[in-house]
Amino acid sequence: MASTDHLLETYLANRSRFVSLAVSMVGCAAQAEDIVQDAFVQVASVRRQGIVFNPVAYLTAIIRNLALDHLRAARRQIPTEIDHTLLADTGAGSISPEAHCGHRQELHSVAHALGSLPPRTRRAFEMYRIGGYTLQEIATVLGVSTTRVHRMIQIALVACATALPDMEP
């Protein structure tokens, strides 16, 4: 079993290696430092129970687990900062009723233009512009070439632009 002094010496001797491991996993030096420090605290508390036989291996495993926990938590976390400039004109009273009516008419015109397209062309356009699919992905789904998908999207864009009075095809 490692003594408390030996545990601290092992930690200090390998600290840069531990931090490098954590940085390679989480991509942030500050978070890596926190993870390494948390790992040492965990090992030190377990050490009081007298069960740490290989502190380097044990610290490495704890650091990996803490880094993975950090990454999982980051994926689940809802962004707390909002770009308020994007929301500046989205309030209920922020646009006039006339502008709201104009936007609805434009939306109706675009929807009608898309509805008049062949189903595959409309689907290609929706997959690309709304779904975020690549041309290759759309081509695979529709069973056509990427050149054909590109052409279908161009046809849909021209139809949408023609439906709007202020835009040129």
Disulfide bonds with the S-S distance in Angstrom:
none
